[in-house]
Structures are given as structure tokens and as C-alpha cells.
Amino acid sequence: MPTKAVVTPPILVRHRYLVRSVRRLLVIAIVLVACAAPARAALPLHAGRPVVPDTRTPQRLLDYRHALVGLDLVRGPGAAFAMRQAGGRLIDPQIQLWSVPSRTTTRMLPGLRAAGLVRSVTPDLPLRPLRAARSLSFCTDPLCTQEWWIHAVGADVWTPPGPGAPVTMIDSGVDVSHPEFAGRLNTTTLNTQTFTGEDEEHGTATASVVGAPQNATGIEGIYPQGKLQIWDASPAGLLTVGGEIDGLSTAVRHGRGVINLSLGGFDRIAIEEHAILAAFGAGSLVVASAGNDRQQHSPPSFPASFAHVLTIGATDESNRATYFSSSSPDMDLAAPGQDMIVAVPTTLNASGYELLDGTSFSAPLVSGASAAVWTLRPTLTNTQLFEVMRRSAHQVSGRGWNRNTGYGILDVNAALAHKAPAADPQEPNEDVYLVKPNGIFKGGHPRVRGALAAHLEQGDDPEDVYRAYVPAHGRLIVTLRPSANVNLEVWGSRTRTVFERGAAAKRDLLGMSAHRGARTERVIVHGGGAGQYVYVDAFLAKTVRDAGYTLSVVSARR
């Protein structure tokens, strides 16, 4: 029997509707149409975007050497032998993602699809390191020991801790024979390191910003004794999304830590987003460069524009956003990124150092500082550390958040002292696919019962979806009390995404409450002859930047 709901509609509809349990299908259909139409005619907009697997086969798959094939989490492991026989390599066991030669993929897909095993297919697209250019400044000291950024982020008045929370650098290969890395303690290469072309200097440069040691040679990173893990995502000289995901998976297997991504592209790739959310769900903090495209009108850059990624812009010696640093609605904070003295492979520059610009060097400052703070405050969760790092940033213009520098410029001492908010429960949970069993996580999220407190933020966490249970012949009472305008919806068990519209929403949306302002929202769902799981969705109203809320979920027999 279909599940029915009590709906508290938008403010323009000033009465409630009750769909009672009846057994005659004709009566059910008439009642549902009469009761649901007014509320669903004005579904509130959702600030985020759907998180769903992309099962389509790209038209230009053969233009790329390899394809990334995601398989069903439960039954996919049974195809492992066939995938390996076809030249495939499992690069992320957590999301069952394989890298397979593209021509082989096109031959295998019909059989895999017939068996219902295919979750997603995407070409292994190239990425780019986010370095703008060599700095135009002149450096009189060949080693440039005076690193201006140290004062800008408060690192001149703090003592970095010893090794603790690791920083995993996913980038081009690092020259571990460089004086900054040869003999450096707590340095682990997670795969073979290569660095041949011009852009291959990038990995050595970003790693030096994090962890160049105190060795009386050259420069010093923001976390000199930090535990540094290095992943070469361009082993063939080409940085690709498959290499990035392989590094994310490897980092997760080594335990929670900070993951630095000074790379990006303009394509929103679903499987890249899923891999990052899986890493965040495993407890890690993901930090990414915002991009260097301000002069090209700041197009969205990924992975920086994904939810739950700490997005970092670049500032100059005047504490202003640089001429190249992209602005973004997803900006979290900024850090120095211009006139940065960094280490580079000695095979590419005999001195071993260059002065470079780019958000690529801003992100490692935040990554290294975050790992140091986590080492000194080990009880923080990744959701708490995320908020501590951005909310403790010092503002340089105006008040509040802006698209250029987010909440301000990195301040390592303020981050050590900033009061941590309560942990945000069950993140990531922006859509059904992230919380249901056999979605992005094999077991899904546990169902919610009782009360919880959580937080929403337009750029990084605009939506919270929870699993709840409606007992047979019982009811589910969901009550939301927000600090600002937060809407509430309850979706049925067949829902693919809470962003459904049209016929799909008419079928799956069980109830909605969407008042203006910080008013209490409530939806009551009445169960039919069998119990079922449903999805509770809390999301920000269109004009709200962030809000906290408490949620009460009560299942009761009649």
C-alpha cells in the first residue's frame, strides 16, 4: 500500500492535508492528487546538485587510452577476475572503480550491463596542475630564505608540532633526491615518483610548501616535521582523474589525514566527486586549489567546487586576492600564493629553487597547517577541522564571507585556539545515493531516530539527507527547528535523488514543509501495510548562506 503523508505546505497554502490509510486504489489516487498538487506546484529550489552515478557511455570514450568503470558495490567484486583478464586495475576498492583500456571497455560493457554490474563509465580525463606562471618578481638571494608568507599566516609566532596527522600530496612526482627531501624523516612515497616534463616540477614544489624541513638549506615549509605522503598521479607524464582517484583511495587506506589537491579541470566528473566524498566519509579532510582563471572570468574548477572540499584562493603580499586567483561561490579561505619560493627538481633547474605563482601553493599552506592543527587537536573530526580552519581565518576586507577570499586568510594560531563546533553528523549526506545501502557506501548510513543537531552551508554542505523508518500501520513524525530558513521534505523508498521534479517527484515526494523564516517545520508520514525506509531532506532556502538546526525523528505505532 502506498505511504501517505501529512504535509505542511509553503506559506501561501494556509491549511494542512491528511491522506488517510485506505485500501481502494481509486480512492488513494484521488486523495493523493487532491492533497499533493498544491504543495508540489511550488517545490522550493535546492541550492546543491544531484549526486548520482552516471551510467551513460561517453560518445568519445575511445579518444582516451583508459576508461574508469564503476561497478556495483555488492556484486561487482565477483567480476574482478574478468576485469583483470581484460587488463583492468582496481584503483578504488571502496567505490569499486576500475581503470580499463578504453577499447577493451567498449567490448566488455554490453555483458557487464546485461549482468546489471555497471554503476558508471567515464573516460580517464586529463587534469592540470594549478600553477599560474613564474613570478615576475626578482629574487636577489638564490635561495630566497625570507619567505614572506610566514608572517602573513602567523607562522612566525608559533612552533609547529612533531609528526602526527599525515598530509598526502596527490600531484606530479616529487624529486625525493632534492636537498629538501633527501634524508627527510617521515616522508613516504606511496608509488614510484617520476618528473620529466616542465609541469612535472609541480609536485616537488607543492610538497616543499608543506614539508621542507628545518635543515639549514634552502626553504622551510609550514609543517617542517609533518608526516608527508606522496602520490604521483602522473606516472606517464600526464595528470589524469584516474591517477587522482587512485591517490585518494591509497590515502584513505593509510588512515585519516589531510589530502592536498593542487590540480583541477573544468569538467564536473561524477566519479571524481564520488571518490572525494568517499574520502571525506572515511574521515579525511580534502583541500583543493580554487584555480588560476580570474582573467578568464573564473569558470568553476573541479575538484575545488565539490561539496566538502576546503577551497583555497591565493593572496599577495598586500593580503589581497591575486590577479590570477579565481573567485568562487565555493571559496572557503585564502592563503599566500604569489612570489612563492619553492623547491623544484634539480634536473629542471640546477639551483633546485624557483619563484612561482599559483593557488597550487596556497592550498598546501592550508593543508600543512590543517595537519599541524589536527596533530595538536587530535579529537577533532574532519567536519570540525573543516570549520575551524575557515572560521578562524582573519578577514582583510569587510565582514563575513566573500567570493575572493572566503572567510579570510589562513591564521595558524587562531586555528589552534578557535572553539570547535559540534561534529556534523553523517556527512557526506547531500543526496540519496550517499546514504542508501549499496550507494557510495556499501552499508549506507544508519537510520536516524531521536534527535540530532546539524549545520548547513550554501557552498560546502547545502543539503542533509537522512534515512528514517516508517513502521507498518504506524507513522513517522519529523520535526525541524532551524536558526534560519531551512526547508523539510520526506521522500519515498524509490527516490533516486531529492532533486527530482515532475512525474518522479509526484511519485516519490511524500511530504513537505517550507515556511518563510526560522519557523519550525514538520512532516508526518503514515505507513501502509508494510514498513519501509524513507529519506528525510533538510536544505537551505535559496537566499540563506548557512543555518544550524535540530531534527527530531520519531517512529511510532498507531
Stockholm file with secondary structure:
# STOCKHOLM 1.0

chainA/1-558         MPTKAVVTPPILVRHRYLVRSVRRLLVIAIVLVACAAPARAALPLHAGRPVVPDTRTPQRLLDYRHALVGLDLVRGPGAAFAMRQAGGRLIDPQIQLWSVPSRTTTRMLPGLRAAGLVRSVTPDLPLRPLRAARSLSFCTDPLCTQEWWIHAVGADVWTPPGPGAPVTMIDSGVDVSHPEFAGRLNTTTLNTQTFTGEDEEHGTATASVVGAPQNATGIEGIYPQGKLQIWDASPAGLLTVGGEIDGLSTAVRHGRGVINLSLGGFDRIAIEEHAILAAFGAGSLVVASAGNDRQQHSPPSFPASFAHVLTIGATDESNRATYFSSSSPDMDLAAPGQDMIVAVPTTLNASGYELLDGTSFSAPLVSGASAAVWTLRPTLTNTQLFEVMRRSAHQVSGRGWNRNTGYGILDVNAALAHKAPAADPQEPNEDVYLVKPNGIFKGGHPRVRGALAAHLEQGDDPEDVYRAYVPAHGRLIVTLRPSANVNLEVWGSRTRTVFERGAAAKRDLLGMSAHRGARTERVIVHGGGAGQYVYVDAFLAKTVRDAGYTLSVVSARR
#=GR chainA/1-558 SS CCCEEEEBCCTTCCSCEECCCCSCHHHHHHHHHHHHHHHHTTCCCCSSCCCCCCCSCCTTGGGSSEEEEEECTTTGGGGHHHHHHTTCEEEEGGGTEEEEEHHHHHHHHHHHHHTTCEEEEEECCBCEECCCEECSSCCSSTTCCCCTHHHHTTGGGCCCCSSCSCEEEEESCCCTTSTTTTTCTTEEESSCCCCCSGGGGHHHHHHHHHHCCSSSSSCCCSSTTCCEEEEESCTTSCCBHHHHHHHHHHHHHTCSCEEEECEEBSSCCHHHHHHHHHHHHTTCEEEEECCSCGGGTCCCCBTTTSTTEEEEEEECTTSSBCSSCCCCTTCCEEEECSSEEEECCTTTCTTSEEEEESHHHHHHHHHHHHHHHHHHSTTCCHHHHHHHHHHTCBCSSSSSCBTTTBTCBCCHHHHHHSCCCCCCTTCSCSSHHHHSTTSSSTTCCCCCCEEEEEEEETTTBCEEEEEEEECTTEEEEEEEEESSCEEEEEECTTCSCTTCCHHHHHHHEEEEECCSSSCCEEEEEECCSSCEEEEEEEEECTTCSEEEEEEEEEEEEC
#=GC SS_cons         CCCEEEEBCCTTCCSCEECCCCSCHHHHHHHHHHHHHHHHTTCCCCSSCCCCCCCSCCTTGGGSSEEEEEECTTTGGGGHHHHHHTTCEEEEGGGTEEEEEHHHHHHHHHHHHHTTCEEEEEECCBCEECCCEECSSCCSSTTCCCCTHHHHTTGGGCCCCSSCSCEEEEESCCCTTSTTTTTCTTEEESSCCCCCSGGGGHHHHHHHHHHCCSSSSSCCCSSTTCCEEEEESCTTSCCBHHHHHHHHHHHHHTCSCEEEECEEBSSCCHHHHHHHHHHHHTTCEEEEECCSCGGGTCCCCBTTTSTTEEEEEEECTTSSBCSSCCCCTTCCEEEECSSEEEECCTTTCTTSEEEEESHHHHHHHHHHHHHHHHHHSTTCCHHHHHHHHHHTCBCSSSSSCBTTTBTCBCCHHHHHHSCCCCCCTTCSCSSHHHHSTTSSSTTCCCCCCEEEEEEEETTTBCEEEEEEEECTTEEEEEEEEESSCEEEEEECTTCSCTTCCHHHHHHHEEEEECCSSSCCEEEEEECCSSCEEEEEEEEECTTCSEEEEEEEEEEEEC
//
